[in-house]
Amino acid sequence: MKEAWWKYRAPKIEMPWWKLVVIFLVILIVLVFRVAYRDLVYKKQMPIENTKVNWQSVGPITLVFGGQSYTGDFYFDKMSLEKKEGNITLWVKVTTHTPVVQHKGNETYSWNDQIVRWVINCETKEVKVDYLLLFLNGRKQYGGKLDEVNLPLVRGTTTYAIYEMFCF
């Protein structure tokens, strides 16, 4: 005779302790590689970190990220200024008064200092960013090379002020 469904007992599955240890070790190794990868890729040394800098103030700035406004100060490095064949290369720094929180995919970055390298083409009126560094209270949060990020060149913006300063 068939037993009632409420009396059914599933077969007991036994997992040896060593299998649990192996699973735990695999997870631990994956986490260690992820942290090491982030440190190697996101916190690489950038060219500006190995040189002496002389930040010159351009003035106050207001940034908008995620619909929120952040006030701060804008600087450029006088020592890094290079002019070659109609292109001007310089490092610029933005220091905000309150930390900026940005989301990129599943990553979150908080920073109050941003250093980027601009390449300004005076003939085509283009400003490209190729390096980006983010710092929070002096600790590096991110550093990497970017793939051609273009900044708009609009009158009344800091980008346009820098363009006028060096291209005229």
N, C-alpha and C positions, 0 to 999 in steps of 0.2 A: 504494500500500500504506500502511496505517495504521501510525504510529510507536508504539512501546511507551510505556506510561504513564510510565515512569521517565525517558524522554527529553523529556517535555513541558516546555516553558519558558513561563512566564507572560509575557504581554506587559509590557514595561517601561513603567511609568507615571512620567512625568517631571513634577515639580512645580516651577514656576519659583520662584526665591528670593524674589520679592516677595510671593508668596502666604504663605510662611512668616512673613515680616515682618508682614503684615497680621494673621495669626492670633495672633502674639505680642503685637501692639499691642492687639488686642481683649481678650485675657486680662489684660493689664496695666491697661487702662481699667476692666474689671470689678472687679479687685482694689482699685484706687484708690477707686472708688465705694463698695465695701463698707466699707473702712476709714473713709472720710469719713462714711458713714451711721451707723456704730457710734459715732463720736465725737459726731455731732449728736444722735442719739437716746439713747444710753446714758449720755452724760456731760453732760446738760443741767444748767444751773444750777437748783438747788432753792431754795425760799424761805429755808431755814435758812442757806444759804451766804452770803447777803448781810446777815446780821444779827449782832449781838454776842450771844454765848451765855455762860451762866453755869451750867456743869454741876454739879449737886448729886448726890453719891453716894447711891445707895439701898442698895447692898451687893453682896456677891458673888453670882454667878449661874452655873448650869451649863446649857449648851445641848446638845441632841442633834441632830446632822445626819448623815444617812446611817448611823445606828447607832453613831456615834462621839461621845463626850462631850467637850465643850470647857468649860473654866472661864474665868471672866472677871469683869468688874465692870460694874455697871449704874448708869446715870446718867439724870437728867432735866434739861431746861433750864428753869431757874426764870424766865427772861426771856420764854419763849414761852407760858407758861401763860395760857390764855384760858377763861373760863366764859361760855357763852351758852345760854340756854333749856334747861338740863339737860344740855348737852353740854360736856365739858371737852376742850380740844385742847392737846396738848403734844408736844414732841419728846423722844425718848428715845434713849440711846446705849448700845451694848454694846461693850465692849472685851475681846477675848479674849486669853488669855496665849499661845496658839499660833494660827497662821493656820487659818481654817476653809476647807475646800475644798468647794464645792457645784457640782453639775451640774444644768443646766437645758437640756434638749434636747441640742443639740450644743455648747452653750456651757459653759465652766467658769469659775467665779468663785472667787478666793482673796481672803479679807479677814480683817482683825483688828479693824476698827472698823465698826460698823453703826449708822447713824442712821436712825430711822423716826419718822414723825408718827403719833401715836395720837389717835383721836377716841373718847372714852369717853362713852357715853350712860348716865347714872346711873339713869334711870328704867327702861330696858329691860335694863340690865346687859350691854351689848354693847361690845366694844372693836374698833374698825376701824382698819386701817392704810391710809393713802392715799399716802404717799411713802416711798421707800426709797433710801438711799445706802449704798454699800459702799466701804470704803477699805482698802488694803493698804500699811502703813508710810507713811501720809500721802498716798498717791497714789490718786486716785479711780478705782475700777474700774467702778462702775455708779451711775447715778442716774436715777430715773424715777418717774412717777406710777403707782400700782397701782390696779387695779379691785377695790375692796371686798374686802380680805382681812380676815377675822374671826379674832380671837384668842380662845381659850377662856378663860373666867373661872372658874377652879377655885381653891378654897382652897389656900393653901400655895404658890402660884406668885407670881412677881414681878408678873404682870399683876393678880392679885387684890390684892396689897399696894398697888399704885398706885391701883387702884379704891377701896380703903378709905381711902387717904390723902386723896383729893380729893372723894369723894362722900359722906362721912359728916361 
